[in-house]
Amino acid sequence: MRLSHMTWPQVETYFKGSDMVLLSIGSIESHGRHMPLGTDTIIPEHLLEKIEKKSDVLIAPTIPFGACQSLAPFPGTIDIDQEILYQFCRQIFESLYAHGARKFVVLNGHGGNIGIFTRLGLEYEKRGCLVACLNWWLMAWDMNPAWKGGHGGGEETAAILGIDPSLVDRSEIGGDLKLFNLTENLKATGFRSVEYKGVSVDIIRSTPHVTDSGWIGPDHPNTATEEWGREMLQTTADYIVDFMEEFKKVKLG
């Protein structure tokens, strides 16, 4: 049930019987040399298509942009300032709240957006609402630890392969991940993390100063398969449908 496809009287009727709305958000950013910039938006949109077939929850239009500060130097990345994105999303929440939404389910495809919805969740709880932020790639880890992945690695590559294999440039999937260490003993282990004497420390750097490819994680993209992606996406979509049915039972004060 897509908000953008409905008339206002249909929406009015919906909110007389339900207070839940599903909103997805992604990003346009580098995901390695082999993956499309819209990975974080394409995957939630595909999940929504599956969810819509099994759920009667109102689905708002997807927000395609996200906060991508560390990846901004890569060509094509569109970085929305966190405060601007917060204010934009708050206006969406405010409009839906005015029409009757009290339970907001956010299907999120990008880690940089999490803080914004934490902020909105605390704000709207004070107004008698609940905000559930479903970070699909983290949820998938819990469903099957074998699916655990990083940024632009096997997990996300599998998801895109499961949606449209032509979107993955297999010729650009290279060899081992190469991270740029700060010194011989300050070894990069992630976007921000550096290991020194067995202890992880965050040293903030833009992603091109950590890796020249844009993907980071323990799951090499060459491990991804279409079968993995299709199973993971269907499992995730089915879980979200079940979650929302349970979330409907929550009684708000």
C-alpha positions as CSV (number, residue, x, y, z in Angstrom):
1,M,0.0,0.0,0.0
2,R,2.0,3.0,-1.3
3,L,1.3,6.4,0.0
4,S,2.2,7.9,-3.4
5,H,-0.4,5.8,-5.2
6,M,-3.3,6.7,-2.8
7,T,-5.9,9.5,-2.8
8,W,-6.2,11.6,0.3
9,P,-9.6,10.1,1.3
10,Q,-8.0,6.6,1.1
11,V,-5.2,7.8,3.4
12,E,-7.7,9.3,5.8
13,T,-9.5,6.0,5.9
14,Y,-6.3,4.1,6.5
15,F,-5.3,6.2,9.5
16,K,-8.7,5.8,11.1
17,G,-7.9,2.1,11.4
18,S,-4.1,2.1,11.7
19,D,-1.4,4.2,13.2
20,M,1.6,2.6,11.5
21,V,3.7,3.8,8.6
22,L,6.8,2.3,6.9
23,L,9.5,4.6,5.7
24,S,12.7,3.6,4.0
25,I,15.9,5.6,3.5
26,G,19.2,4.8,1.8
27,S,22.1,6.8,0.4
28,I,24.0,7.5,-2.8
29,E,27.6,6.7,-2.0
30,S,30.7,4.6,-3.0
31,H,30.4,0.9,-2.3
32,G,33.7,-0.2,-3.8
33,R,34.6,0.0,-7.5
34,H,32.3,-2.9,-8.3
35,M,29.0,-1.8,-6.8
36,P,26.4,0.8,-7.8
37,L,26.3,4.1,-5.8
38,G,22.6,3.5,-5.0
39,T,23.2,0.2,-3.2
40,D,21.8,1.4,0.1
41,T,18.7,2.6,-1.6
42,I,18.2,-0.2,-4.2
43,I,18.2,-2.9,-1.5
44,P,15.5,-1.3,0.8
45,E,13.3,-0.5,-2.3
46,H,13.5,-4.2,-3.3
47,L,12.6,-5.3,0.3
48,L,9.6,-3.0,0.1
49,E,8.4,-4.7,-3.0
50,K,8.4,-8.0,-1.2
51,I,6.9,-6.5,2.0
52,E,4.1,-4.9,0.1
53,K,2.9,-8.3,-1.2
54,K,2.4,-9.6,2.4
55,S,1.6,-6.5,4.5
56,D,-1.1,-3.9,4.7
57,V,1.1,-1.3,6.4
58,L,1.2,2.1,4.6
59,I,4.5,2.6,2.8
60,A,5.9,6.2,2.4
61,P,8.2,7.1,-0.5
62,T,11.8,6.1,-0.1
63,I,14.4,8.8,0.8
64,P,17.3,8.1,-1.6
65,F,19.9,10.3,0.1
66,G,21.8,9.9,3.3
67,A,24.6,11.3,5.5
68,C,27.8,10.1,3.8
69,Q,30.5,12.5,5.1
70,S,33.4,10.0,5.2
71,L,32.7,8.8,1.6
72,A,32.0,12.2,0.1
73,P,35.3,12.4,-1.8
74,F,34.4,9.4,-4.1
75,P,32.8,10.7,-7.4
76,G,29.0,10.5,-7.4
77,T,28.6,10.3,-3.6
78,I,25.9,12.7,-2.4
79,D,26.4,13.7,1.2
80,I,23.5,15.3,3.1
81,D,24.6,17.2,6.2
82,Q,23.3,15.4,9.3
83,E,21.4,18.4,10.6
84,I,19.8,19.0,7.2
85,L,18.8,15.4,6.9
86,Y,17.4,15.3,10.4
87,Q,15.3,18.4,9.7
88,F,14.1,16.9,6.4
89,C,13.1,13.6,8.0
90,R,11.5,15.5,10.9
91,Q,9.2,17.3,8.5
92,I,8.2,14.0,7.0
93,F,7.5,12.6,10.5
94,E,5.6,15.7,11.5
95,S,3.3,15.5,8.4
96,L,2.6,11.8,9.0
97,Y,2.0,12.5,12.7
98,A,-0.5,15.2,11.9
99,H,-2.5,12.7,9.8
100,G,-2.4,10.0,12.5
101,A,0.9,8.1,12.4
102,R,2.1,7.0,15.8
103,K,4.2,4.0,15.0
104,F,7.0,4.7,12.6
105,V,9.0,1.8,11.1
106,V,12.2,3.0,9.4
107,L,13.8,0.6,7.0
108,N,17.3,1.9,6.8
109,G,20.0,0.9,4.3
110,H,22.8,3.1,5.5
111,G,24.8,3.3,8.7
112,G,25.3,7.0,8.6
113,N,21.5,7.5,9.0
114,I,21.2,5.7,12.3
115,G,21.9,8.6,14.6
116,I,19.2,10.7,12.9
117,F,16.5,8.2,13.7
118,T,17.8,7.7,17.2
119,R,17.3,11.4,17.7
120,L,13.8,11.3,16.1
121,G,12.8,8.2,18.1
122,L,13.6,9.9,21.4
123,E,11.9,13.1,20.3
124,Y,8.7,11.4,19.2
125,E,8.5,9.0,22.1
126,K,7.7,12.1,24.2
127,R,4.7,12.7,21.9
128,G,3.3,9.3,22.4
129,C,5.0,7.6,19.5
130,L,7.4,4.8,18.9
131,V,10.1,4.6,16.2
132,A,11.5,1.3,15.1
133,C,14.8,1.5,13.1
134,L,15.4,-1.6,11.1
135,N,18.9,-1.6,9.8
136,W,18.5,-4.5,7.3
137,W,22.2,-5.5,7.0
138,L,22.6,-5.8,10.8
139,M,19.4,-7.7,11.1
140,A,20.6,-10.2,8.5
141,W,23.6,-11.0,10.7
142,D,21.3,-12.1,13.5
143,M,19.2,-14.2,11.1
144,N,22.3,-16.0,9.8
145,P,25.8,-15.2,11.1
146,A,27.2,-16.4,7.8
147,W,25.7,-13.3,6.2
148,K,27.7,-10.9,8.3
149,G,29.5,-8.3,6.3
150,G,31.1,-4.9,6.0
151,H,30.6,-2.1,3.5
152,G,30.4,-3.1,-0.1
153,G,31.6,-6.6,0.7
154,G,30.1,-10.0,0.2
155,E,26.8,-9.3,2.1
156,E,25.8,-6.2,0.1
157,T,27.3,-7.5,-3.1
158,A,25.1,-10.7,-2.7
159,A,22.1,-8.5,-2.1
160,I,22.6,-6.6,-5.4
161,L,23.3,-9.8,-7.3
162,G,20.0,-11.1,-5.9
163,I,18.2,-8.1,-7.3
164,D,20.0,-7.5,-10.6
165,P,23.4,-9.1,-11.4
166,S,24.0,-6.5,-14.2
167,L,24.5,-3.8,-11.5
168,V,27.7,-5.5,-10.3
169,D,30.8,-4.9,-12.3
170,R,32.6,-8.2,-11.6
171,S,35.7,-7.0,-13.5
172,E,36.3,-4.5,-10.7
173,I,36.3,-7.1,-7.9
174,G,40.0,-7.2,-7.1
175,G,42.2,-9.1,-4.8
176,D,42.7,-8.8,-1.0
177,L,41.5,-5.7,0.8
178,K,44.2,-3.2,1.3
179,L,43.9,-0.7,4.1
180,F,46.3,2.2,4.7
181,N,48.1,1.9,8.0
182,L,49.2,5.1,9.8
183,T,52.5,3.5,11.0
184,E,53.9,0.0,11.2
185,N,52.2,-0.4,14.6
186,L,49.0,1.6,14.0
187,K,47.3,-0.8,11.7
188,A,43.9,0.2,10.1
189,T,41.2,-2.4,10.7
190,G,38.1,-0.5,9.6
191,F,36.6,2.8,8.5
192,R,37.9,4.5,11.7
193,S,39.4,1.7,13.8
194,V,43.1,1.3,14.2
195,E,44.7,-1.5,16.3
196,Y,47.6,-0.8,18.6
197,K,49.0,-3.4,20.9
198,G,45.8,-5.5,20.6
199,V,43.5,-2.6,21.5
200,S,41.1,-0.9,19.0
201,V,41.2,2.9,18.8
202,D,39.2,5.2,16.6
203,I,41.1,7.7,14.5
204,I,38.8,9.6,12.2
205,R,39.8,9.7,8.5
206,S,37.9,10.1,5.3
207,T,37.4,6.7,3.6
208,P,39.8,7.4,0.7
209,H,42.6,7.8,3.3
210,V,41.7,4.3,4.6
211,T,41.2,2.4,1.4
212,D,41.3,3.4,-2.3
213,S,38.5,1.1,-3.3
214,G,35.7,2.1,-1.0
215,W,34.7,-1.4,0.4
216,I,35.7,-2.5,3.8
217,G,34.9,-5.7,5.7
218,P,35.8,-9.3,6.5
219,D,33.5,-10.5,3.6
220,H,35.3,-10.3,0.3
221,P,32.9,-9.4,-2.6
222,N,34.1,-12.4,-4.5
223,T,32.3,-14.6,-2.0
224,A,28.9,-13.2,-3.0
225,T,26.4,-15.3,-5.0
226,E,22.9,-14.6,-6.4
227,E,21.5,-17.5,-4.3
228,W,22.9,-16.0,-1.1
229,G,21.4,-12.6,-2.0
230,R,17.9,-13.9,-2.9
231,E,17.7,-16.0,0.2
232,M,18.9,-13.2,2.5
233,L,16.5,-10.6,1.0
234,Q,13.4,-12.9,1.2
235,T,14.3,-13.9,4.8
236,T,14.7,-10.2,5.7
237,A,11.5,-9.1,4.1
238,D,9.5,-11.9,5.7
239,Y,11.0,-11.0,9.1
240,I,10.0,-7.4,8.7
241,V,6.4,-8.3,7.8
242,D,6.2,-10.5,11.0
243,F,7.8,-7.8,13.1
244,M,5.3,-5.2,12.0
245,E,2.4,-7.5,12.9
246,E,3.9,-7.8,16.4
247,F,4.6,-4.1,16.6
248,K,0.9,-3.4,15.8
249,K,0.1,-5.0,19.2
250,V,2.0,-2.5,21.2
251,K,-0.3,-0.2,23.2
252,L,0.9,3.4,23.3
253,G,0.4,5.4,26.5
